[in-house]
């Protein structure tokens, strides 16, 4: 999958074999009585824009959901780089850095899916699943449901993390399945200096041959081929959300003024067990 999914014909072939009949699947969500957090979101418009540009910026968490998730974030255990055995509370970050003798750059909440009701509601939201179903063409599989921090750190610390891909600060695209769709939600205010996410509009369906073969590209190479105007710097207040096709070139940016807390949900055609839910 990780080889043939790089090429358009490979992704289309994989989608053909794994795709269910849409009319049968859509009844599972469109007839549901579960209320969506995103009742005012137009799923048809969202899917149209994702197909066209590779992303959609029109999502917003409700204040009760945002409040509940933040209350969890500031009281629950966080794991450095998502590793078990390296837990700490947000308020004890500095002490944890001394205890584990490291500079903490990223940290995830490993138990959030079982402990936080708001996260469970978000992961099962019928409108998000409706968008994913329409975009993927079949009932989606939730393969990733995460919440984590990206902290301010030195260039050296980020360079070391970059070598292991945590976080990935070069433009790249993901190959988690033949087709996939991600939803992101900022839980802190995010601007260009506090960890904004960046993507290249239209790069999920148009790219040079070399970019199909080499997943990671420099800012300069991206600008040279796609143009600076195609690079979208996604900023927003706490609660702001967006959808993205992970086959689109994208990258993170290291925060320099404030840490970033973000939720990431990923739906795909298949679950290969790469992520722990």
N, C-alpha and C positions, 0 to 999 in steps of 0.2 A: 504493500500500500504506500509506504513512504517514498518509493521510487516512482511508480506510475502516477501517483496523485499530484506530482509536480506539473504534469502536462495536461492541457485542456482535455484531450481525448481520453486520458486516463481517468480524470475526475468524472467526466461524463459517463464513461463505462462503469465506474464504480457506483455512480448514482443510479444507473439503469438497473443493476443487479440488486441493489439494496432498497430500492424505493418501493413503497407500498402504493396502492391505489388511493389517490388523494381524497376522493369523495367518501370512501369508507372511513378513513382516518379522521377527517375533519369533524365528524360527529362527536368524537370523544371530547373535544374541547368547546365547540361552538354551542353544544347543547347543555353544557355544564351550568350548574346553579351557583358555583363558587364565584364570588364577586372579585373582580380584578382591582388591583391597586391603580391600574392605568386605564380606567374606564373611558377617558377622553382621547386616548391614543387611537389614531386611524391606522389599523393594521395594513390595509391595502396601500396606503401612502408610504408607510414604513418599508414594506417589502419592495415597492417600486424604487424608492431611493437607494436601498441597499443594493439592489440589482444594478442600478445605474452608477452609483458612486462608490459602493463598497461599505457605506456606513449610513447611520441615521441618528440624528441628534435630538429627537423630540420626546425623551422620557423624563419623568420627574417622580421621585419617591414622595409619598404622602408624609406629612409631618409626624403622625403617630408611628409609622414604620421607621422613619429616620431616627426618631427619639429612642425607640426601643433598641435598634441596632447599636446606636452610640452608647447607650447605657451598658449594653453587653460588652462593647469594645473596651470601655474604661474600667471594667471590673473583672473580666475573665482572663485566663492565662493565654499568653501569646508564646509561640515557639519561634526561635531564631531560625530563619531560612526554612521554616516548616519542619524542623527536625525535632523528633521526640527526645525528651531528656534535657532540652535547653529552654525551659519555660520561664516566664517572668510576667509580672503585671506591668501595664503601661506606665504607671506611676513610679515603678522601680527600674526603669530602663537603664539609668546610669549605674545603679548598683549591679544590675545583671551584666553589663558590659565589663565591669571589674571582675565579677565572679567568674565569668566564662572567658575572660582575657581576650576580648575581641571588640571590634567596632561593629555595632549592630546596624546593618543597612536595611535588611528586609525581615519581616516577622509575620507569621500567619496564625490564625485561630483554628486549630485542628479540630476542636469539638463543636464548632459553631452550628453545624447542621443538625446536631442532636440536642443542643442546649438552647438555641435561640429560635423562638417561635416565629419571629419576624423574618428570619432568613429562610425558614421552611415555607412561609407564605410566598416569599419572593421567588424561590426556586420552583414553586408549583403554580405560579400565577398564570391564569388561563390566557391572558392577553399576550404575555411573553411567549407562551407555548404556541399560541395561534400564529404569531409572527414567525416563529421558528418553523412551524409546520408548513406554512405557506411558502417560506423561502427554501426550505430543504425538500419540500414535496412529499413528506411523509411524517408520521408521528415521530417527534424528536426524542432522542435519548439524552438525558442530562448526564454529562460526563465530568463536569467540573463545577463546583460550587464553593468559592473561596472568599475570604475577607482577609486583607492584610495591610500592613504598614510599609511604606517606603520612607526611610528616615534621611535626614541630612547627614552627609558623610564626606570624608576627604576624597580627593581625586584618586589617591592611591587605593583606598578601600574600594571605590567603585571600579577601578581598573582590575583589581583582583576578582571582584564579583563578576565583572564582564567576561573574564576568562572562563568562568563556569556557566555563563548565561543567566546569572541572577544578579540584578535584572539585566535584560538585554537592551543595551543602549544604542545598538546599531540597527538600522532598518532591516527588517527581516519579515518573513511570512511563516505561518505555522502549518504543519502537516499532521494534524491530529486525526483527520479522517478525509474521505473523498470530498465531503461537504460538511461544513460546520458553521455555526453562528454564535457569536459571543455578545453578552450584554455586560456593560460596565456601569457602575454607579459610584460617583464620588461621594464620600461621607464627610469630607472636609472641603473647604473652599480651595479650588485649584486654579492657579494661573500659570503663566509661562515659567515662573521661578519656583513653583511648588509641586513639581512632578507631573506636568501635563502630559497627556497621551497624544501621540502624533501618528497620522496615517496618510497614505498617498492615494488621493481620490482616483478611482478607476483602475488602479493597479491590480485588482483582483481579476480583471478580464483582459487587460492589455499590458504586455511587458515584452522586452526583448528576449531572444532565445537564451542568452547567457543567464538572465535572471530566473529562468525556470530551473536552471541547473545549479545555480549558486544562491542559496537562500538568504545570505547576509550581504548587505551592500552599504557603502559609506554614504554620508549625507551628500557629498559632492557628486557621486555617481547617480544617486537618485535625482538630484537637481538637474544634472546634465541631460538625463533622458526624459524625465516626466515634467520638469519645470518646477521652479520654486512655488508657483501659484497652485500647484497640485498638492503641496504638502499642507495638510490641515492640522493646526494646533488646537486641540480640543480642551477648552477651559470651561469652568462652571462652578456655581455655588454648591454647597453641601446638599445632596439629594439629586443633583443633576445626573442623568443617565443617557447612554447611547448604545447603539448596536453596531457591530462590525463583523464583516466577513474576515476571518483570520488569514485568508489567503491574500488579503490586501497587505501591501508592505506597511509596516507600522513599527514604532519603537517607543520606549519610555524615555523620560528625561529626569535626571537626578534633581531632587528638590534642593534648593539652596536657601530658602527663606522660611519654610515651614514643612513639616512632614505631611505625607499624603496617606489617607486611609481610603481604601477602595474595595468594592465588591466586584467579583468576576464570576459570571455564569456562562457555561458553554454547553450548547446543544449540538448533537452530531447525528449522523446516520447509524453509527455503531459505537459501542463502548469497548475499547481495547484494554481497559483496566489501567490506564496510565496515571489516573488521578484518583486519590482516595476521597470518597464522599462521606 
